[in-house]
Amino acid sequence: MVIAIVMSTRYQITMTRSDNIRSLINRLARLDAAETWESPLNPAQIGALEYLARANRFSRSPSHVADYLGTTRGTMSQTLKSLARRGFVEERRSETDKRSISYELTGAGRPFASRGRDLIEAIEALPETERAGLDAALSDLLAFQLRRGGMRQFGVCRACTHHRVTQDGPFCALLALKLLPEEVDQICHEQEAA
């Protein structure tokens, strides 16, 4: 018993504010993922479904999902194939390039893409000014981490430098394509902040 106390005080770790913030973020992420423990799907599968529910039609390949979630492409390919076998997503081959695959959420997968109500309720309980500050701080932190790791930012179309509004509706100047109205609020892998 004494040894444990001596060991614990001898090896006591002093946490900085940055250590504490990291710990809080990690714990919140784990608690959010814990809502899926009674689900038939694991947290990686739920994460893939959540991403697909928010991504535009140009951003649903296994590599895009892997890049967004910070995992390997092989792991994500296997995750998506497993979800397809279970009927939660549907595989789509490109008409122009048969090697190119993307995935679309099915009706069976949609309910699993909208979990996380406990954390959302906790966030919504904060005063608006605190939510706005938290949103800005976490967005800046994520952008810094992504830049540092040389990773893509991703983001919604309407906040992209390539987004245009024409007489015919929303338009992507990068891809030279008309966008569907709902796509302006979806995640795009090509997004460059305006």
N, C-alpha and C positions, 0 to 999 in steps of 0.2 A: 504494500500500500504506500509506504513512504517513498519507495523507488518511483512509483508512478507519479507522485506529486513532484518529486525532484526532477524527473524526466520532463513532466509537462511544463514546469517553470523554466527549466534549463533550455528547452526548445520552444519556448513561447514565441509565437509569431506576432509581430506588430503590424497591423494592417494600416495602410495609408488610405486616404479618401478614395484614391483610384482603385485600390484593391477592394474596398468596400463596394464601390459602384459596380465593378465587374462581378463581384459575388452576388449582388442584388439582381443584376441582369440575368445571370446564370440561374439563380434560384427561381426567378419569375418564369423563365423559359421552361424549366423543369416542371414547375407547378402547372403551367399552361399545358404542357405535354401530358401531364398526369391525368387530365380529363379524358384521355383516350385509353387509359389502361383497361377499361372494361369493354372497349371497342374490339371488333374482330380484326382491326387493322393496327399496325404498329405506328409509332410517331413519324417515321420516315415516309410511310405510305400516306399518312394524313397530311404531312407537309407537301408532298407532291400534289395531292388533290387540292389543297388550299391554293397552291401556286397556279395550277391549271384553271381554277375557277376565276382567277384574277388576270390571267395572261391573255393577250390578244392572239389572233390566229397566226401571227408571224413568230410567236415566241413559245411554241409548245413542243419543241423537239426535246429528246432526252438530254442533249447537251445544254439547252437553255435551262431546263429544270435543274440539272446538276449544277450549273454555274450559279443560279440564283440561290440554291440551298447549300452551296459550299460542299458538295460531295463529288465523288468521281463519276465519270460518265458511265462506266461499266456497272457500278452499283445502281445508278439511277435507271439504266436500261432494264436491269433485272427487276427493280421495284415497279416500273411501269408495266412490264410484261406480266408480272404477278397481278397487278391491278386489272389489267385487261382480261386475264383468264377468269377473274372473279366478277367481271362485268361492271367494274367501277369506272373504267375508261375505255375508250374505243380508239384503236390504232387507225391512222389515216396515212395512206401513201400519197405522195405528191403526184399529180397528173403529169408534170413535166420531167421530174426526176424520181423514178421508182425507188431509188435508194433512200430518198429523203422521207423520214417518218415523223409524224407529229401525233399528239394524243389529245383527245377531247373528253371532257367529263360526261358521264352518262347520268341519267336520272337516278340510278342507284348510288352513284358516287357523290352526287350533290349534297346530301345531308351530312356526309362526313367532312365536307369542305367548309362547313360553317360552325365548327365547334369553337371552343375557347370563350364561351359566354362569361365564365367567372372573371377572367382577366378583363374582358371588355367592360363588364359591369363595374369592376373596381376602378378602371380608368375613367369611365363616365361619371363616377361619384366624385371625382376631383373637380374643383372649380375650373371654369373654362380657361382662365389665365394660366393655371398650373398645367392643364392639358396641352395648351399651345406651347408653353415653355418646354415641357417634356418632349413633345413632338419635334420641336426645333433642335433640342439638344441631342436626342437620339438620332435624328436624321443627319446631323453634322458628324456625330461619332461614327455612324455607319459609313458615310461618304469618306471620311478620313481613313478608316480601316480598309475599305475597298481600294482606294487610291494606293495606299501603302502596299497592299498585296497584289496590285496590278490587275484587279478584277473589275468586271463591268458593273456599272452603277444600277442599271435597270431603272425604270420609273414609268409614270403614266404618260400617255401620248400627249395630252393637252399641255403638259409642262415641257415639251420637247422643242428644240430649236427647229426641227423639221416639220412640226405641225402647222398646218394652214387651214383657214376656213375659206372655202370658195362658195360660189353661187350654188354649187351642187352639194355642198356640205363639207364635212371634215376631209382633209387630204393629207397624205404623207409625202412630203417633197423628196425625202431620201429614196423611198421605194417607188415614187411616182404612181401611187395608187390611191383611189378613193377609199375612205375608211367608213366602216359602219358606225352609226351614231354612238353605240355603246362602247366602241373601241377607244374613244377619246379618254375614257376613265380606266382603261385596262393597262396592265403592265406590258412594256415592250423591251425586248433585249437590246434594241438599237437606240433606245432613248438617250438623248444628250440634253442635259438641262439647258433651258433657254436663258 
